[in-house]
């Protein structure tokens, strides 16, 4: 069980600020670093729903660079457009980029900042639940390439992350649920009690409990990446559900042209990889049933046929965790404990998909 009682540099790899404390941190950064220019990167949605609130909360002057929303736009073409706008705006090495948005904005904006002029300062202001509990934490930045998720990128920390939870009020239920899947993952790999607390919250939500749950997810993820910032070992645990989830997400969005959120794809991946865990890694049947029941309560089963499954399995060869052509999985020993670098035969993976598809 992860148990970090306070947010402190002793425990955390990155600096985090919540609500109004972020305003003070931002202004101190601007003053102490003698920032020459500020660029705020948004997508069309966060420019519409969040930019004015951010401007009011921060009190700073900036130039806005806007991109198209959606994971299909987290690509080299969009990145090139951002680089061009940074050039036109006379951004220099003492400028600051603020990424105001969900995972697409923080991933792509962080990569743009990490590479432009060989690296300029940036901060993340995540506006989605997925951004707050996952994408903005850990220093991973990048883009999709050739229909595969996050194939090109860097690991570079932002100056800090500012969590302004009022932005969550702008989310649809589908967007909220997408981020909630990553929180469920944190419970499954590290903390059974947290897993149960999350499901209780989902059935009876309230803002006070949500804020604390978000902080718990941040602590769990940061505790892992502090020990393994470059994903040489235990940071791979954070990929639970993602080996299959990323391939499923890419297949639906690019091959089938059917919009599928990251969280819903990962939720399916967690059920499928739980079945592999049951067959290969000692996950008790009671835990497997609990995982499937709770995840399927929140996320409707995605309709797939045998051809879809075969194509998704083929896409898994592009997964970043693979070694020497072998697909690597994170598998559970039990709820709250997991192993990484595990393998599974394709026949069993196909069987696991069918387990997911049956009610």
N, C-alpha and C positions, 0 to 999 in steps of 0.2 A: 504494500500500500504506500502511495506517495503521501508524505505528510510534511508540507512546508508551511509553517505557521504565518510567515510574513513575507512581503515583497522586499527583498534586500539584495544588494549587489553580491553579498556573500553567496547567495543561492542562485541568482539569476544571471543568465548569459547576457541578456539585453535589458535596457532601461524601459520601464513602462510607466505611463501616467494616465490617471483616470479623471474624467470629467474636467473640472475647472483647473486642476493642477497642470494640465497640459498647456494651458495658455501661458503660464509663468515659465514653464520649461522651454517653450518655443521662443518666447521673447529673450530669454537668457541665452539661448543658442545663437540667435540672430546677433545679439550684442557682442557676446564673447568671441564668436568666430568671424566677426566683421563680414557678415554675409552681404554679397554685392547685389544679388538678384534672387527673387523667389519665384519659382514656377509651381503651380498647383495642377497636377494631372488628374483629370476626372474622366468618367465616361458620360454618355448622354444622360443616363439616369441620375448619377450622383451630381452632375452639374445642375439638373433640374430640381432635385429634392434636397440636396445637402450643401451645396456651395454657399448659399446665402447664410445658412446657419453657421457654417465654418467661418466665414468672413466675419460674422458678428461675434463669434466666440473668440477668435484669434486676434482681431483688430489689426491685421497686417495688410499691406498692399502686395499684390502679386499679379503675375500674368497667368492666365488659364490656358492650358493645353488640353484639348478634349479628344477622346477616342470613341470608337463605336463599342457598344457593350457586347458581352457574350464571349464565351470561351473560344468560339470559332474565330474571333478576331484577335486572339492572343498569339499573333504570328509575326513573321519577319516583315511583312508589308506594313503592319501597324507600327512596329518598332521603328522602321525606317522613317515613317511620317513623323513620329515623335522626335527622332534625331534631327530631322530637317527643321522642325519648329524650334528646337533648342538652338540650332545654329542661327536661324533667322532672328531669334530673340536675344542674340548676343550673350548667351549663357557662358560664363567662364568657370574656371576651376574653383572659384570661391562662392559659387551660387549654391542654392539649396532647392532641391526638388521635394515637394510634399505630395505624396500619393494618396488622394482622397477617393476611396472606393473599395470595392470588394476584391476578391482574389485576382481577377484579371488585371485590375489597375495596379495593385501592389506588386504582383509578379512582374508585369511588363515594365511598370514605372521604375521598380527597383533595378531591373536589368539595364534599362536605359541610363539610369544614374550611375550604375556601377561601371559602365563602359564608355560613356561620353566623356571626352577629354581625359580618358584613362581613369575616370572615377571622380564623381563629385558627391557632396553630402546629400543625404536624403532622409526623410522620415516617413513613416506610414501612419495614416489616419483611417483605419478600416471602418467601413460603413455597413458591412454585412456581418452576420453572425459567423459565417465561414471565414471571413477575413479576420475577425477578432480572435477566434479560437484556433486558427490554423495558418492561413496564408501569410498573415503579417508577422508571424512569430518564427524565428529560427534563421532568418537571413537568406533563405532560398529565393532566388529571382530567376525568371526565365520565360521562354515562349515554347509553344508547340511547334512541331516541324514534321512534315510529311505524314499528317494525320495521327501522329503519336504525341502523347502528353509530355510537356516539360523536357524536351530533348536537348535544348540549348539554353544555358544559363550560367549563373554564378552563385557562389555562397558569399554574400557580403552583408553585414549587419547594417540596419538603419541606425541613425543617431539615437533614435528612440521611437517608441510606438505610443500613440495617443488614442485612448479608448474613450469615445464620446457616445455613451449608450443610447442617447436620444435618437441617434440615427437608426436604431433598430425599429423604431416606430414606422419607418418608411417601407419596411419589407413586407412582401406578400407571404402567405403561409408557405408556399413552395420554397421561397428563398430562405425563410427561417429554418425550415426542415432540412434544407441542404447543409447549413452549418451545424445543425443539431446532430447530424450523422457523425461528424468529426468528434463531437463531445462524447457520443456513445462509444466511439472507438477508443477514446482515452480511458473510459471505464473498463472496457473489455480487456485492454492490454495491461492495465496497471491497478485497478481499484474496483473490486466488486461492489462495495458500498456505494461508490459514486455512480456506477452503472444503474443500481436500483434507485438511487436518488433522482437520477435524470428521468427515469420512466415515471416516477411519482409526480415529478414536476410537470411532465408533458400532459398527464391526465388532469392536473389541476394547477395551471400556470399562475405565477404572480411575479411582478417585476423585481421584488426584493430577492426572492430565491434565485431568479435568473442571473442577477448580477454576481451573486456568490458562486453560482455554478460556472459562469464564465471565468472567474478568477481561478477556480480550481482547475479548469482545463488548461489555462495559461501556465499554472504552476507545474502541472504534470508534463506538458510538452517542454517547458523550459528546463525542468530538472533533467530530462533526457538529453536535450541538445547541449546543455552545459557540460555533460560528461562525454559527449561525442559530437562535436560541432560539425564535422565533415563526413558523417555517416560511414564510418569505418566499422562500426559494430552496432551498439544497442539503439542508435537513432533509427536503424532500419525497422525497429518495432512500430514506428509511427506509420509504416506502410501497410499495416494490417487492413485487409479489404481492398487495397489499392492495386495489387497485381491484376486482379480480375476487374476491379472497378474502373481503372483507367482504360483498359482495353474495351470494356463495355461502353464507357462514355464516348470514346473515340469512334467506335463502330456505329453507334446510334446517331451521333451528331454529324459525322462525315460521310459514312457509307449509306445510311438509311435516311439521312436528312430529317431526323426526328429529334427535336430538342430534348435532351436529357440532362438534368442537373448533376453536378459533381457529387453532391451528397446522396442523391437517390442511387446513382451508380455504385458508390462506395457502400451504401447500405446493402445492396444486392451482393456485392463482393464479400461483405462480412459474413453473410449467411452462407454463401458458397464456400468460403474459406473456413468457416466453422465446421462444415461437413467434412472437409479435408482434415481438419484438426481432430475430429471425432474418429476418423478412420486411421489416421497416421500418427497422432501426437497425444493420445490419451485423454482428449476432452471428454468428460462424462456426458452420457446421453441426456441427463437432466439439464446440463448447461446448454447443450446443443438445442434442445427443445425450447429453453428459455430465450435464447438468442433469436431463434426463428420467430417465435410467437411475438416477442416485443417489437422486433424490427418490422415484421409484416403488419403489425397494428398501425405503425406510423407511415410506412412506405408501401403502397400497393405493388404487387408483384409485376415486373416488367414482362410483357409477352415476348417470347422468343421461340423460334422453331429450331430444328436440328441444324439447318444450314447456318442460322445465325450463330449458334453455339460454336460450330466448327470455325467460322470466320473470326469470332472473338478470340478463340484459342490461338489462332494464327497470329493475331495482332499482339498477343502477349510476348512474342519473341522480341519486341522492341522495348520491353520494360527495363528501366534503368538498373534494377537490382540484379539482373541476369548476369551469370558468370559462365564463360566458356560455352555459350549457347544453351545453358540450362536455366529454365525458369525458376526463380526463387520466390518462396512465399513466407509470410509470417503466419505461424500457426499457434493456436492457443493450447496450453496445457489444461487450463481451467479459466473461468471468468476471473480476470485480474492478473493473469500470468501468461506470458507468450514467449515463443522462440522465433528466431529469424534464420534466414538462409536454409529453409527447408524445401525439399523437392517433392513433386507428386507426379505420378504417371498420367498421361493425357486421358486415358480411359477413365480414371477415377475423377478427373476434373470434369469430364462430360457427365459422369454420374452425379457429381455434386451440383451441376447446373440443373439437372432434372429434379434433384431433391428440393432445390430452391423453387422450382416452378410448380411443384405439387402443393396443394393446400393441406 
